[in-house]
Amino acid sequence: MNTSADKRQAIIRWTAGIGLAILFVALLLSYGLLWLRAGFADEQTRNFEMSRNKALQSDAAGAASRLYFIISYYPSGTKQEAGSGLDRTVERVRRSAIRDIIAHLRTLTGEDLGESPDPWIAKYAR
């Protein structure tokens, strides 16, 4: 029996096992972070949609207050990694909600204060 070869094979198996365990933990952590960020993105986009829907049923002051909430609620890079796919998705939903509320404010007030939410908030928010 060749004990030197047996020891070498045991070391190779042990090293491979440790390597696979490290890879498993790394993949588990990576998946866990992705799962957490996806949950944050779902929560953020649901809040934007809910706020948009409430704004579209509100008067100018209520709509402008919802507009303020949407622009200040966890800006890009706070709950999501800035520039990531999930961040871009969240920001796309945010921009859509802002556009819809501003269009609603234009209809309600008969005014056009531009595409930026700031003048609308300054003039109409409570």
Secondary structure, DSSP 8 states (H G I E B T S, - for coil): --HHHHHHHHHHHHHHHHHHHHHHHHHHHHHHHHHHHHHHHHHHHHHHHHHHHHHTTS-HHHHHHHHHHHHHSS-TTSSS-TTSHHHHHHHHHHHHHHHHHHHHHHHHHS----S-HHHHHHHH--
